[in-house]
Amino acid sequence: MCTVTIVPYDRGVRLFSNRDERRTRPAGLPPERHDLGPRRALFPMDPRGGGTWAGVNDAGLIVALLNVTAPASSLRDRRTRSRGLIALELLRSDSMRVAIETARALHADAFEPFRALVVHAGRLAVATAQANGTLQLTVRPLDAPVLFTSSSLGDAVVEPPRRRLFERMVLRAHGGWLDGQARFHDHQWLQRPDISVRMERADALTVSRTRIDVTRDCRHLQYQAPVTLGTCGSVRQATTCCSLL
């Protein structure tokens, strides 16, 4: 469950990812530098599955991952690998061509339905795997802001209201796309926090926000997540920043 937006700007591209998880799931690990074959990459990590939901490598290639919520009738009883491992495989790529080849070679039926996003050199690739194991892949220029979102409530439940908000806050932002993007990812409807971008309900909530910037001279990742302080149990937002260049 998460919401991802990608905004091109004059110096490069910025990706935001709100990660929504159940309250019982272990907290994600803050981002670190990792060696993935010949590539170096930055990403936070899911301690349960060992993968990630958003990252960037030293070639300037950005990867983000979302769940796809399928109707219950289409789910199959099978053992599955963590979807976060898909992002690690894609982050080994040094070009869009290699990332596309890697996505096509995935055994999609080994994972629950997913949508993998790859951004590099002004292009966006989207690989979507359905419950039956089929993989659809599209590639297009990234010349305007885009939105992807999912929810365990049902993707069709949250996508329309979030998209209308995205069009108003980002596409028509008076202060520019980047300002609108930041405000969008912090938005919560008081009467409907369960379907908000900054989501909150009894069993789940937005647990972190990842921002990735890639320009000609920079590969930068900023990660915000709550941390508990000492024995008093008070909570504050902690921000971790790291760069490859």
C-alpha positions in Angstrom: 0.0 0.0 0.0 1.4 3.4 -0.9 1.2 6.5 -3.0 4.0 7.4 -5.5 4.3 10.6 -7.5 7.0 11.5 -10.0 7.7 15.1 -11.1 10.2 16.2 -13.7 11.8 19.6 -13.2 14.5 21.7 -14.8 17.3 20.1 -12.9 16.1 16.5 -13.0 13.3 14.4 -11.4 11.8 14.1 -7.9 10.0 11.0 -6.7 7.9 10.9 -3.5 6.7 7.7 -1.9 4.3 7.4 1.0 4.6 3.9 2.5 1.4 2.6 4.1 1.6 -0.5 6.3 -0.3 -2.3 9.0 0.5 -1.2 12.5 1.7 -4.6 13.5 4.4 -4.7 10.7 8.0 -4.1 11.8 9.3 -0.6 11.1 11.4 -0.1 8.0 15.2 0.4 8.4 16.5 3.8 7.5 18.3 4.2 4.1 21.9 3.1 3.7 24.4 2.7 0.8 24.4 -0.9 -0.6 26.5 -2.6 -3.2 24.3 -4.4 -5.7 26.7 -6.1 -8.1 28.5 -3.3 -10.0 26.1 -0.7 -8.8 25.9 1.3 -5.6 22.4 2.1 -4.4 20.6 4.0 -1.6 17.3 2.6 -0.2 15.5 2.0 3.1 14.9 -1.7 3.8 12.0 -3.9 4.9 13.4 -6.0 7.7 10.8 -8.7 7.2 11.3 -9.4 3.4 14.8 -7.9 3.0 13.8 -5.8 0.0 12.8 -2.2 -0.5 9.9 -0.1 -1.9 12.0 2.9 -3.2 15.6 3.5 -4.1 18.1 5.1 -6.4 21.5 3.9 -7.8 24.7 5.6 -8.9 23.6 5.5 -12.5 20.7 7.8 -11.6 18.1 5.1 -12.0 15.1 5.3 -9.6 12.9 2.4 -8.7 9.7 2.4 -6.7 7.3 -0.5 -6.0 3.6 -0.6 -5.2 1.2 -3.4 -4.4 -1.7 -4.2 -6.8 -4.9 -5.1 -4.9 -6.7 -7.8 -6.8 -10.2 -9.1 -6.2 -10.2 -11.9 -3.6 -11.6 -14.4 -6.1 -8.5 -14.0 -8.3 -5.9 -14.7 -5.6 -4.2 -18.1 -5.6 -2.9 -20.1 -2.8 0.8 -20.2 -3.4 4.1 -19.5 -1.7 5.4 -16.1 -2.7 8.7 -14.1 -2.5 8.8 -10.7 -1.1 7.9 -8.1 -3.7 10.6 -5.8 -2.3 13.2 -8.1 -3.8 12.0 -7.0 -7.3 13.2 -3.4 -6.6 16.7 -4.7 -5.6 17.0 -6.6 -8.9 16.0 -3.5 -10.9 18.4 -1.3 -9.0 21.3 -3.4 -10.4 20.6 -1.9 -13.8 22.7 0.9 -15.3 20.2 1.9 -18.0 16.5 1.7 -18.9 17.3 -1.0 -21.4 18.8 -3.3 -18.8 16.0 -2.5 -16.3 13.4 -3.5 -19.0 15.2 -6.7 -19.7 15.3 -7.5 -16.0 11.6 -6.8 -15.6 10.7 -9.0 -18.5 12.8 -11.9 -17.1 11.0 -11.8 -13.7 8.9 -14.8 -12.7 5.9 -12.6 -12.0 3.8 -15.5 -10.7 6.3 -16.0 -7.8 5.0 -12.7 -6.3 1.7 -11.2 -5.2 0.5 -8.6 -7.8 2.7 -5.6 -8.0 3.5 -2.5 -10.0 7.2 -1.6 -10.5 8.2 1.9 -11.6 11.6 2.7 -13.2 12.7 6.2 -13.9 15.9 7.0 -15.9 17.0 9.6 -18.4 13.7 11.3 -18.9 11.7 8.0 -19.3 9.3 6.1 -17.2 8.8 2.3 -17.4 5.9 0.6 -15.6 5.8 -3.1 -15.1 2.5 -4.4 -13.7 1.9 -8.0 -12.7 -1.6 -9.3 -12.2 -2.7 -12.2 -10.0 -2.6 -14.7 -12.9 1.1 -14.0 -13.3 0.9 -12.0 -16.5 3.2 -9.0 -16.8 2.4 -5.8 -18.7 5.2 -3.4 -19.4 5.0 0.1 -20.9 7.6 2.8 -21.4 6.9 6.5 -22.0 8.6 9.9 -21.8 8.4 11.6 -18.4 7.3 15.1 -19.4 4.6 15.8 -16.7 3.9 14.7 -13.1 2.4 11.3 -12.7 0.6 9.5 -9.8 0.4 5.8 -8.8 -1.5 4.6 -5.7 -2.7 1.5 -4.0 -4.6 0.4 -0.9 -5.7 -2.8 0.8 -9.1 -1.3 0.8 -9.1 -1.7 -2.9 -7.1 0.3 -5.5 -10.4 1.4 -7.1 -11.6 2.8 -3.8 -8.7 5.2 -3.2 -7.5 6.0 -6.7 -10.3 8.4 -7.9 -10.3 10.8 -4.9 -6.5 10.8 -4.7 -6.2 11.5 -8.4 -8.6 14.4 -8.2 -6.6 15.8 -5.3 -3.4 15.3 -7.3 -4.7 17.2 -10.3 -5.7 20.1 -8.1 -2.7 20.2 -5.8 0.1 19.2 -8.2 -0.9 19.7 -11.8 -2.6 23.0 -11.1 -0.3 24.1 -8.2 0.1 27.9 -8.2 3.6 27.5 -6.5 4.8 25.0 -9.1 4.8 21.2 -9.4 7.4 20.5 -6.7 5.7 22.6 -4.0 2.4 21.0 -4.8 3.9 17.5 -4.7 5.3 18.0 -1.2 1.9 19.3 0.1 0.1 16.5 -1.7 2.1 13.8 0.2 1.3 15.4 3.5 -2.4 15.8 2.9 -5.1 14.2 5.0 -8.9 14.6 4.8 -10.2 15.1 8.4 -13.3 13.2 7.6 -11.7 10.5 5.6 -8.2 9.7 6.9 -8.7 6.1 5.8 -8.5 7.0 2.1 -6.1 10.0 2.4 -2.6 10.2 0.9 -1.3 10.5 4.5 -3.5 7.6 5.4 -4.6 6.5 8.9 -7.0 4.0 10.1 -7.4 1.5 13.0 -5.2 -1.2 11.5 -2.8 0.7 9.3 -1.2 4.1 8.6 1.4 6.0 6.5 4.6 4.9 8.2 7.2 6.7 6.2 7.9 9.1 3.3 10.8 8.8 0.9 11.9 11.6 -1.4 14.4 10.9 -4.2 16.1 13.6 -6.3 18.2 12.8 -9.4 19.9 15.6 -11.3 23.0 15.7 -13.4 25.2 16.1 -10.3 23.2 14.5 -7.6 21.5 11.3 -6.4 19.9 12.2 -3.1 17.5 10.3 -0.8 15.6 11.8 2.1 13.6 9.5 4.4 11.1 10.5 7.1 9.7 8.1 9.7 8.6 8.3 13.3 10.9 7.1 16.0 10.2 6.3 19.7 12.4 8.1 22.2 13.7 6.4 25.3 11.6 4.9 28.0 9.1 7.7 28.0 7.7 6.4 24.7 7.3 9.8 23.0 7.4 9.8 19.3 9.0 12.3 16.8 9.6 12.4 13.1 13.2 11.6 12.2 14.8 12.5 8.9 17.6 10.7 7.3 19.4 12.2 4.3 22.1 10.5 2.2 23.7 11.0 -1.3 25.7 9.0 -3.8 27.3 12.0 -5.5 
